[in-house]
């Protein structure tokens, strides 16, 4: 059983192999689906592969995991804490990964099956959309503050009644343009959020675990999917 380390970059992966001794460099593989598939086919069913959990790591994992015994995602922060390498270079990093994997010293990131990974991406995207919407609402509120406009007596400034007030409040021309732009952005983000919520709800219907969590008082579908 070999331990194979991949130092992953956007354009290529530096490869190192440990086979019962010190790891040796084994060249580079282009970070394309075609080249990674060819590389994966050259590996054995008992090989173990490790790479750091970076932006494209999961895509590489999906290609490799069909051909080897195990693919391990290493936690970058914890990995640096246990590594004693003083030289920072692609080949050195790949050999370091391979040797740590051979010694079972890799701080592993839990990956889960593809269904779970897809749900995590959707929940993460939803969180990003909510964060963007909050930033836009803050920008709209700042327009009102700059122009000494007091909020109307509504429970939600961006609900139906609040929106009607925002659309007719008198403002300087440039501030009117800013506020109208914020409202258009909120409409767009609301549409995107509805699509993500629909996908999460569909996943919830197919998941016994999520449905069980939703039986807890106060736990809605989004909270249950996140859990």
Buried (B, 14 or more C-beta within 10 A) or exposed (E): EBBBBBBBEEEBBBBBBBBEEEBBBBEBBEBEEEBBEEBBEEBEEEBBBBBBBBEEBBEBBBBBBEBBBBBBBBBBEEBEEEBEEEEEEBBBBBBBBBBBBBEEEBBBBEBEEEEBBEBBEBBEBBEEBBEBBEEBBEBBBBBBEEBEBEEEEBEEBBEEBBBEBBEEBEBEEEBBEBBBBBBEBBEBBEEBBEEBBEBBEEBBEEBEEBEEBBEEEEBEBBBBBBE
